[in-house]
Amino acid sequence: MWSALAFALLAAAPAPADAPADVALRKVVADYVGLYRHETLPEWRKLFLASFSVASTNPDGSVRLRNLDEFYTAQEKYLASGKAIREVLENVVVERRGRLASVWADFVLTEEGETSRGKLCLLLIEEKGAWRIQALIFGYAAAD
């Protein structure tokens, strides 16, 4: 007879890597940086739930909190600047537990040849068969 612990461990085990949900989840993560361009920003916005929230650290130790509209408007202005801007993710770790997932990664933001680094975490939820981003937390690495 299975114990409650065995069931809990089975339920917590990540799904097989080739599961269709994992493919769709990896696509959202790829689109998070791939669609992050002025031309495709309206498509990028569709990755997020309406209730999305973002928290980022500030150099003074405080935290900045924004909702989807505030965050999107800031990204729209930033990308409309015409500067050469590109973000890539490195050391990506995706963990899926049923219809919930977290993504931890190092990000590298390049603006006009200047590079900034930091860490981010995306929290995603599967809604009606589609993965959507519910939350983002991030912080830039301290300058050396």
Summary of the structure (lengths in Angstrom):
residues: 144
radius of gyration: 17.0
end to end distance: 56.4
largest distance: 63.5
contacts: 362
relative contact order: 0.18
helix: 31%
strand: 45%
